[in-house]
Amino acid sequence: MLDRQPDLKAILFLLWGLCCCKIGWDSVMRMSADLRDLFLYEVFLYYNPLFLVALMIWLWGVNLWVFAQSSVNYVKVFDLAQTHLSHREIWRCATWLTLIVPTSMTAYLYLYSHGEVSLAASQPVLLYAILLIVLLSPFDMFYLSSRFYFLRTMLRIILPLQAITFPDFFLADIFTSMSKVFSDLERSVCRMVNRQVATIAWFEADSICGSHSIAIPLVLVLPYLCRFFQCLRQYKDTKEKSCLLNALKYSTAVPVIFLSALKYHVFPDQWVSFYRPLWLISGVINSLYSFYWDIKRDWDLSILTRIFMFKSPSTWTSLLYGRNWVYYWVLGSNLILRCTWTYKLSAHLRHNYLTVFAITALEMLRRFQWVFFRVENEWNKMTAKQNFEMSSDMPSESDRLLESNSHTV
């Protein structure tokens, strides 16, 4: 009976997904063709960032599963408590998010298409409110210690007033990959606060919550600024010049973001002749610099596949460990996706929302594979440091001889 339980859950999950798709499709088909695309764009704005958050949580669970199978002690790397979430608990959180987000979206589509506009408008507001309450709840439920750890790390990222730890800049790096997610969350909350959900405000690009708002580049750049100031703080503490070079890397994202946003605030001929070439040059510099930093600083290419050498025999080990194709895939995909992520940082391209969504999802997949090699590299540094300290504490052969000669018989 217990063996059949996972199969039953999978079947119910599939049936639920099919029901959501059927109801959503029928609801969309009830709308007029000229209204449909604009309405879907608004629906997409509210729900796509939450889908991407769910994707990132699923992928993080996979990361933890691989770490648990390998020799990498991720608990020690991240300085986690004994009550930390395992990969199974991470996947449980991702499952719940994967369930409630499409359910809310389906209700929104159904209610709006049937004329219940006010009820439809309440769906994304209710969903965002519930998720915020769960995240900030001070009660001992929904993994309180892990939520507190996450929120505390977020605060340390926003205000880098203390020495930067590995979890601080690791999470901040992940946030840079989710900058488009944060931007869409800000746009969504803006419309909710200004009561523009399910209204004709979709048409008004120049409105306070429109697609031309200055808030878009400000939110996009925020994760990079946080990481930039972290690097400066690290330089203050360590005096290592590499921290300044790393800060320079994050600063190269700033012109990409703001030059793109200028399209809506300058004359078209100025954009084409001057600002767009600058934007393209900035994008190339940012992409290549980031790629170089990945392979030279964040990863150790000499042990790139060791993370897949599991403690127990596994198909994944035989498929990935020591395979040359993994090197080519990781380097090639990282370079390509480093170049394409300029697209998601560019405010003037966000109207191509399906393309931007796909590129943002691919960026999360790039970050997902980056996590393996970055965490392993950090673990190797920690073990090498420990081994060096242990060898330094051990007396040498000459010291032992001198000590033995000093004894009186």
Secondary structure in CASP SS format (residue, H / E / C, confidence):
PFRMAT SS
TARGET T0000
AUTHOR 0000-0000-0000
METHOD secondary structure of the structure
MODEL  1
M C 1.00
L C 1.00
D C 1.00
R H 1.00
Q H 1.00
P H 1.00
D H 1.00
L H 1.00
K H 1.00
A H 1.00
I H 1.00
L H 1.00
F H 1.00
L H 1.00
L H 1.00
W H 1.00
G H 1.00
L H 1.00
C H 1.00
C H 1.00
C H 1.00
K H 1.00
I H 1.00
G H 1.00
W H 1.00
D H 1.00
S H 1.00
V H 1.00
M H 1.00
R C 1.00
M C 1.00
S C 1.00
A H 1.00
D H 1.00
L H 1.00
R H 1.00
D H 1.00
L H 1.00
F H 1.00
L H 1.00
Y H 1.00
E H 1.00
V H 1.00
F H 1.00
L H 1.00
Y H 1.00
Y H 1.00
N H 1.00
P H 1.00
L H 1.00
F H 1.00
L H 1.00
V H 1.00
A H 1.00
L H 1.00
M H 1.00
I H 1.00
W H 1.00
L H 1.00
W H 1.00
G H 1.00
V H 1.00
N H 1.00
L H 1.00
W H 1.00
V H 1.00
F H 1.00
A H 1.00
Q H 1.00
S C 1.00
S C 1.00
V C 1.00
N C 1.00
Y H 1.00
V H 1.00
K H 1.00
V H 1.00
F C 1.00
D C 1.00
L C 1.00
A C 1.00
Q C 1.00
T C 1.00
H C 1.00
L C 1.00
S C 1.00
H H 1.00
R H 1.00
E H 1.00
I H 1.00
W H 1.00
R H 1.00
C H 1.00
A H 1.00
T H 1.00
W H 1.00
L H 1.00
T H 1.00
L H 1.00
I H 1.00
V H 1.00
P H 1.00
T H 1.00
S H 1.00
M H 1.00
T H 1.00
A H 1.00
Y H 1.00
L H 1.00
Y H 1.00
L H 1.00
Y H 1.00
S H 1.00
H C 1.00
G C 1.00
E C 1.00
V H 1.00
S H 1.00
L H 1.00
A H 1.00
A H 1.00
S H 1.00
Q H 1.00
P H 1.00
V H 1.00
L H 1.00
L H 1.00
Y H 1.00
A H 1.00
I H 1.00
L H 1.00
L H 1.00
I H 1.00
V H 1.00
L H 1.00
L H 1.00
S C 1.00
P C 1.00
F C 1.00
D C 1.00
M C 1.00
F C 1.00
Y C 1.00
L H 1.00
S H 1.00
S H 1.00
R H 1.00
F H 1.00
Y H 1.00
F H 1.00
L H 1.00
R H 1.00
T H 1.00
M H 1.00
L H 1.00
R H 1.00
I H 1.00
I H 1.00
L C 1.00
P C 1.00
L C 1.00
Q C 1.00
A C 1.00
I C 1.00
T C 1.00
F H 1.00
P H 1.00
D H 1.00
F H 1.00
F H 1.00
L H 1.00
A H 1.00
D H 1.00
I H 1.00
F H 1.00
T H 1.00
S H 1.00
M C 1.00
S H 1.00
K H 1.00
V H 1.00
F H 1.00
S H 1.00
D H 1.00
L H 1.00
E H 1.00
R H 1.00
S H 1.00
V H 1.00
C H 1.00
R H 1.00
M H 1.00
V H 1.00
N C 1.00
R C 1.00
Q C 1.00
V C 1.00
A C 1.00
T C 1.00
I H 1.00
A H 1.00
W H 1.00
F H 1.00
E C 1.00
A C 1.00
D C 1.00
S C 1.00
I C 1.00
C C 1.00
G C 1.00
S C 1.00
H C 1.00
S C 1.00
I C 1.00
A H 1.00
I H 1.00
P H 1.00
L H 1.00
V H 1.00
L H 1.00
V H 1.00
L H 1.00
P H 1.00
Y H 1.00
L H 1.00
C H 1.00
R H 1.00
F H 1.00
F H 1.00
Q H 1.00
C H 1.00
L H 1.00
R H 1.00
Q H 1.00
Y H 1.00
K H 1.00
D H 1.00
T H 1.00
K C 1.00
E C 1.00
K H 1.00
S H 1.00
C H 1.00
L H 1.00
L H 1.00
N H 1.00
A H 1.00
L H 1.00
K H 1.00
Y H 1.00
S H 1.00
T C 1.00
A H 1.00
V H 1.00
P H 1.00
V H 1.00
I H 1.00
F H 1.00
L H 1.00
S H 1.00
A H 1.00
L H 1.00
K H 1.00
Y H 1.00
H H 1.00
V C 1.00
F C 1.00
P H 1.00
D H 1.00
Q H 1.00
W H 1.00
V H 1.00
S H 1.00
F H 1.00
Y H 1.00
R H 1.00
P H 1.00
L H 1.00
W H 1.00
L H 1.00
I H 1.00
S H 1.00
G H 1.00
V H 1.00
I H 1.00
N H 1.00
S H 1.00
L H 1.00
Y H 1.00
S H 1.00
F H 1.00
Y H 1.00
W H 1.00
D H 1.00
I H 1.00
K H 1.00
R H 1.00
D H 1.00
W C 1.00
D C 1.00
L H 1.00
S H 1.00
I H 1.00
L C 1.00
T C 1.00
R H 1.00
I H 1.00
F H 1.00
M C 1.00
F C 1.00
K C 1.00
S C 1.00
P C 1.00
S C 1.00
T H 1.00
W H 1.00
T H 1.00
S H 1.00
L H 1.00
L H 1.00
Y C 1.00
G C 1.00
R C 1.00
N H 1.00
W H 1.00
V H 1.00
Y H 1.00
Y H 1.00
W H 1.00
V H 1.00
L H 1.00
G H 1.00
S H 1.00
N H 1.00
L H 1.00
I H 1.00
L H 1.00
R H 1.00
C H 1.00
T H 1.00
W H 1.00
T H 1.00
Y H 1.00
K H 1.00
L C 1.00
S C 1.00
A H 1.00
H H 1.00
L H 1.00
R C 1.00
H C 1.00
N C 1.00
Y H 1.00
L H 1.00
T H 1.00
V H 1.00
F H 1.00
A H 1.00
I H 1.00
T H 1.00
A H 1.00
L H 1.00
E H 1.00
M H 1.00
L H 1.00
R H 1.00
R H 1.00
F H 1.00
Q H 1.00
W H 1.00
V H 1.00
F H 1.00
F H 1.00
R H 1.00
V H 1.00
E H 1.00
N H 1.00
E H 1.00
W H 1.00
N H 1.00
K H 1.00
M H 1.00
T H 1.00
A H 1.00
K H 1.00
Q H 1.00
N H 1.00
F H 1.00
E H 1.00
M H 1.00
S H 1.00
S H 1.00
D H 1.00
M C 1.00
P C 1.00
S C 1.00
E H 1.00
S H 1.00
D H 1.00
R H 1.00
L H 1.00
L H 1.00
E H 1.00
S H 1.00
N H 1.00
S C 1.00
H C 1.00
T C 1.00
V C 1.00
END
